[in-house]
Amino acid sequence: MYKTLDKIKPESVVRASTGVPELDWLYGSTECKNGSTVWGVPKGAITLLSGESGAGKSRMLATLAASLANRGFRILYAQTEYTAAQMAARISGAGVQEKKNFAILDKRSLVDISKASEQFFPHFIFIDSVNELEEYGSGSKRYINNIVDGCKDHIGLRDMCKKLGCHIVLVSQLNQNGSIKGSTTLPHLVDIALNLHKTECEGLVALAVGIKHRYGRTGKNMFSFWSHTDKGLVCTSNHRSEDPKWVQSMGR
């Protein structure tokens, strides 16, 4: 059923700061009615973080999750590689202080993730990795569509976002040719695609906006540099300072 524009109430994108200015800048901004500008992760959306093996995808995820938890957001971290105790050690190493805000789920099913979400009611859900979910199957277009949009057997990530008002971050492994494992459909179904690349400098990686960003900007200039440290990934770039919109919104 269609609606004419005069019958539709516009809604602004609600955002949450990650606590990392350069990452907030990559995610984009919302202009508020009072004239202020808010930067950060859009509520009710899905991010896909892709990268080659060893680039630091899990470390990036842990760094982001720790920062958000320390800012008072509830985090549900669904991971497939470690036990809950091993993951707790990794997350603690990333600097999580508000541990009651952080829940770890060592399950590989969307059904289990959905049940845990209904109990914990997280602001953010991290899935590391989407390729290891039971529902991923062969990674064909049909399986990917079912994961994002749902089917008769399970709820999809899109409806999970809407139901909880949360943001979901997926990690995906890249093949040697730089493509997503399985169907190429996934980057086109999510709201934001971020790519993590190794650089020629040892221990330095680049996080760049990929082919999709419904809530911000794309382009060759939308990237940041991160260094591997004992405490996880640390942002070492300040490209936002060259962006007139960021500078103006920050009043400097």
Protein Blocks (a to p, Z undefined) as FASTA:
>chain_A
ZZdfklpccdddddddehiaklmmmnopcddfkopacedddehiacdddddehilmmmmm
mmmmmmmmmnopacddddfkbcfklmmmmmmmnopablmlpccdddfbfklmmmmmmmno
pabdcdddfklpmklmnopaklmmmmmnopfkbccfklmmmmnopacdddddddfkopae
hjfklmmmmmbdcdddddfbehiacddddfbdfkbcedjklccdddddfkbccdfbdfkl
mpmklmmmnoZZ
